[in-house]
Amino acid sequence: MRKKDSKETENKTAEGSSGSLQQECEKYRYIFEKSPTFTMILDTYGTVIEFNEAGEKIYGYRSEGEPLHFLDFIHENETEHTSRFFILLIEEAKKIKRSWDWKKIESDAAYREKCYMEINGLGVSHGSTKAFNKDRDRVFDQEFNVNLLVDRTTLKIKGFIITSIDVTERNLYKTRLEESKEKYRELFRSMPFFSMVIDTEGRAVEFNYRSMADYGIESDDQVVYFTDFVHRDDHDKAKNLFINLYTEANALKNLWINEKSITKEECLKRLRELGIWNEPIKLANKKGNRTWETEFSAKLWISVSDLKIKGALVSSLDVTERNLYRIKLEESEKKYRELVEKKTRDIIFSLDSEGKFLTANRNMTDKLGYIENKIIGIDIIEILYSGTLDEDQINIEIFRENLEKVLKKGEKSIRFNAVCNHKFLGEPVTLQFKLDPIMENGRINGVMGFATEISDDPIRQYLIGENQSFEIDNKLTLADEISYKLTRNLQKHFPKGKVDLLRLGLREMIVNAIEHGNLGITYDEKTNALENNTYHSLLRERQYGTESSAKKVWIGYELTGKMVKYTVRDCGGGFNYKDILEADSNDINNIMSQHGRGIIITRSIFDELKYNKEGNEVIMVTYTDRPE
């Protein structure tokens, strides 16, 4: 097929063909025009006689104007390839027509109809090409069908009907899927532990690089069995694990296939939940001269279409060093208990690399109510206090930050104060923690920790008054530290419960100055970030931003025999504090559930709470001679 050189010839051809072609398709016009697939009618030269509304909506072409040729739509790199479809279709039609009895066609209507159906059935299905839009600034991947347009009476070929579908997005997804498959295949190959895909007979279908490197598997090994690498002492155990796994799987399939008590979807869900989890299995390399202690796991390999059990994905995590470390740690702990623990009042504990308790001494029970042997495996964060007055969980976040310093950076002698929760009394207990990394072969394997009661300073009883001021960076950990520092000398003037409340109120104002004042985090931004678990990312982004990095929070502190006064000032533009300070009792609950909680709490703690005109400085005063 070729594009005509002369516009006059194209016009003449179009005028001659359009009438009969349009009449033949009249009864299908509405479907033709409204179809979401791009549909065109061409004459035998490839001139476009008509196309539907999709041509304008998707590709920007309009029916009026100069005649179009089919190749006007086609990307230049695809013209020869696409034209070939039409050429082959015409040649096939000519071949069929040569086999007909034309005299019989004129006299026998049934034979003529048979010939019509034969040639009308010719076409191209799922051809592929690339097409331009009218402005030629976009290229679409196209999948198209071509059918001949044949005169039912004369059996003359009048032209072509083409329908095409935009598969650009589908092809993009297909490419991404292929890339994703290869990505996950490479991920499997690169797993840092022994891993295999095996069939139900135990033959390895695929194995990863670690298996080849450590266990001596050769890439040209024709038959490899998983059991070839199981230590002889654990052969029977490994086989029984798989027998039990496949037995459970077949029992589930029986519920679906024979008993029909569960659906296919439910059966697939349950099959995916089956597995072997962290079983201790010893593995050996191919030569048998090296052994590993491993935690062995397996998941079923299932054909989703028919739920056929094809095998399993097996993996074995080397825990040889970890088990050695555990033995050494237990020996070390035993010695430590004998030498030190019985003579100390400190809580002594150790954590694994995830922050979960490995050991704890009996002082854990005495100080916090947690029984030492029942706390093993519990995350240390669970023993921290998180009351209703600390909804921002600053206490917990400070602990996490310090724990990460030890586990991720290996920092030593990290000291900080944290409030713990007494298991039975439900009361907060403030302790001073000291954390150190546990090292094994140059790696951080856990944490050794001490928790000590905060002792009272005996000289504090002679304190009459003091006056201090500080300027701090925008770190929430500093808010907790400085609020403790500026309230620890109040115990001569106030009962302990009041001191704890003053500390809380001061901390709330410092946190507000950092978050909302210097960092410009709005209440709505904070609420959304907390709901989406992105608060820490938002905080770090603002802390290190060019606009906020130079801003400081100034804190003033004055203690006399009559009162304690705190001043907190930030570098922000302030806010409208009057709505919160002037709220009546009917509005308090609404404010507490939304924004301004810290201000409401602080207002209830201090005798006086005043803001400057701008709203970026707050003064808090409490008098020592007022009764509780």
Sequence and secondary structure as in RCSB ss.txt:
>XXXX:A:sequence
MRKKDSKETENKTAEGSSGSLQQECEKYRYIFEKSPTFTMILDTYGTVIEFNEAGEKIYGYRSEGEPLHFLDFIH
ENETEHTSRFFILLIEEAKKIKRSWDWKKIESDAAYREKCYMEINGLGVSHGSTKAFNKDRDRVFDQEFNVNLLV
DRTTLKIKGFIITSIDVTERNLYKTRLEESKEKYRELFRSMPFFSMVIDTEGRAVEFNYRSMADYGIESDDQVVY
FTDFVHRDDHDKAKNLFINLYTEANALKNLWINEKSITKEECLKRLRELGIWNEPIKLANKKGNRTWETEFSAKL
WISVSDLKIKGALVSSLDVTERNLYRIKLEESEKKYRELVEKKTRDIIFSLDSEGKFLTANRNMTDKLGYIENKI
IGIDIIEILYSGTLDEDQINIEIFRENLEKVLKKGEKSIRFNAVCNHKFLGEPVTLQFKLDPIMENGRINGVMGF
ATEISDDPIRQYLIGENQSFEIDNKLTLADEISYKLTRNLQKHFPKGKVDLLRLGLREMIVNAIEHGNLGITYDE
KTNALENNTYHSLLRERQYGTESSAKKVWIGYELTGKMVKYTVRDCGGGFNYKDILEADSNDINNIMSQHGRGII
ITRSIFDELKYNKEGNEVIMVTYTDRPE
>XXXX:A:secstr
    S HHHHHHHHHHHHHHHHHHTGGGHHHHHH SSEEEEEETT BEEEE THHHHHH   SSSS  BGGGSB 
GGGHHHHHHHHHHHHHHHHHHHHTS HHHHHH HHHHHHHHHHHHT EEEEEEEEEE TTS  EEEEEEEEEEEE
 TTT  EEEEEEEEEE HHHHHHHHHHHHHHHHHHHHHHT SSEEEEEETTSBEEEE HHHHHHH   TT S  B
GGGGB GGGHHHHHHHHHHHHHHHHHHHHHHHTS  S HHHHHHHHHH EEEEEEEEEE TTSS EEEEEEEEEE
EE TTT  EEEEEEEEEE HHHHHHHHHHHHHHHHHHHHTGGG  SEEEEEETTSBEEEE THHHHHH   TTTS
TT BGGGGB   GGGTT HHHHHHHHHHHHHHHH   SEEEEEEEE TTT  EEEEEEEEEEEEETTEEEEEEEE
EEE    GGGGG   EEEEEEE S HHHHHHHHHHTTGGGTTTS HHHHHHHHHHHHHHHHHIIIIIIS   HHH
HHHHHHTT HHHHHHHHHTSTTTTT  EEEEEEE SSEEEEEEE SS     HHHHT  HHHHHHHHHSS HHHH
HHHHHSSEEEE SSSSEEEEEEETTS  
